[in-house]
Amino acid sequence: MIIQQYFKMLAQHPRFLMFGFLATFFSSFGQTFFLALFTDTLIDAYQLSYSSYGAIYAGATFAGGFLLMRIGKRIDTVSLGKFTAFAFFGFALAAALITWNIHVLVLCVALAGLRLFGQGFMGHIAMTSMGRYFSAQRGKAVAFAGMGFPLAELILPLLIISLLAFFGWQAVWWGVAVSLLLALPLMVYLQGAKPVAGSVTEPTSEKVIEPTLRQRDLLRDAKFWQVLPALLGLPFVFTAVILNQFWLAEQFVWSPAGTATAIAAFSLTRVTMSVFAGDWIDTIGSRKLIGLNIIPLAMGVVLLSFGFGLWSWWAYLALAGISAGINSAISGSLWAEIYGTKQLGTVRALVHALMVFSTGLSPFLMGLMIDWQITPQWMLLSFAGLLVLAWLNARRLPS
C-alpha cells in the first residue's frame, strides 16, 4: 500500500521528484564518505600530516557552513533554476580546482567549495524544494528525494576505488567536474516541472511567521532550539564515528574489510526507513517523530561501546541507518510545518549551515579524545549521553 502511494506520487510528478533525487545524489561528491576516499592521496600530494589535513578539512567545513548560512537563504528570492545553475557551476569549479595541487591554499579553497556546493547547496536545494512545493505528500516527496544519499553511498565508493586503480586521482576529479556540468541542463529541465501552485499550501495548524522572518529571529525562538539538537545529533555523532572507523577497528580488533563493507547495512536500513517515515509524516505529522529519530542511533552507540565483535559495528550502522531514514524525512518537512513554506529557504539555510558546522566539529573533538588516549568505550558512551539529552530536549516541543 505504501509503495503504491509512492508510485502514484511519482507518476504525478516524475520530473520534479527526480530533480530532488538527483540533487541529493550529486551532493555525494562533497560528502565526507566520498572525500574520505581521497584522504591519503591528498595528504601525499600536498605533503601534509594527518593532523594538519584534519585541521584544513575542519576549517573548510566551517567556511562552507558560514557561506551556506549567508547565501542559502537566497533560494527564497532567486528562481530555483538560477540557484541550481549557480550551485552546479560552483560545484564543478571546486572539483576542478582540487586537481591543481600547486599550493595548500588551493586545497583549502577547493575543499571549502566542495563542502559548500556539495554537502551544503545540493541537499539544501533538494529538501527546500520538496518541502516548499509539496504539501499533502510532503513527507513522501522528501523521503523519495533523500534516497539519493544512500544510493550514492552504495555505488560510488566501489566505483571510485575501481577508477583509481586505472586512472590518477586528478583524472577522477576532472571526471566529477565534467559530470556536474553535463548534468546541469538536465537539472534545469527537471526543476521546471514544479507542482502547480494550488498544491502548495501553508500549514493551517500553525501560525505562519511573517515574511520578515530573519535567521536571528530563529535563534531567539524556543521551538527552534527544542528541535535543532535532535536533528543535529545524527550527523554530529555519525560523522565522527565513521571518519574514525579504522581506528575503532584497530581498538576492537575488527577486520578492515569487514569494517568498510558494513556501510551497506546503513544504506539498506536508511532507504527502508525513509519509505515508512515519509508515509508516517503525511499521516501524523513530523512533530510526533522528532526525538524518535535519534533513539536507534543512541542504542547503536551504546551497543558499539561494548565492543562485542564486528557484528556490533554492523548492528550500529543498521541502527544508525534507521535514524538517518527518519532524520532525513523529518528535516525536510518539520520546518515547513512550524514556520510555513514562504521563508523555508531562510530557515533551512541556517539549519543546514549548523549541521555542516557540527560535522566539522565532531571529528575534531573525537581526534582530541584519541590524542588524549581516552578509551573508545568512554568516547562512545559520551556520545550516547549527548543523544539522550537531545531526545529529552525534543520532548518539550508542543504537539
Buried (B, 14 or more C-beta within 10 A) or exposed (E): EEEEBBEEBBEEBEEBBBBBBBBBBBBBBBBBBBBBBBBEBBBEBBEBEEEEBBBBBBBBBBBBBBBBBEBBBBBBEBEBBEBBBBBBBBBBBBBBBBBEBEEBEBBBBBBBBBBBBBBBBBBBBBBBBBBBBBBEBBBBBBBBBBBBBBBBBBEBBEEBEEBBEEEEBBEBBBBBBEEBBEBBEEBBEBBEBBBEEEBBEBBEEBEBBEEEBEBEBBEEBEBBBBBBBBBBBBBBBBBBBBBBBEBBBEBBEBEEEBBBEBBBBBBBBBBBBBBBBBBBBBEEBBBEBBBBBBBBBBBBBBBBBEBEEBEBBBBBBBBBBBBBBBBBBBBBBBBBBBBBBBBBBBBBBBBBBBBBBBBBBBBBBBBEBBEEEEEBBEBBBBBBEBBBEBBEBBEEBEE
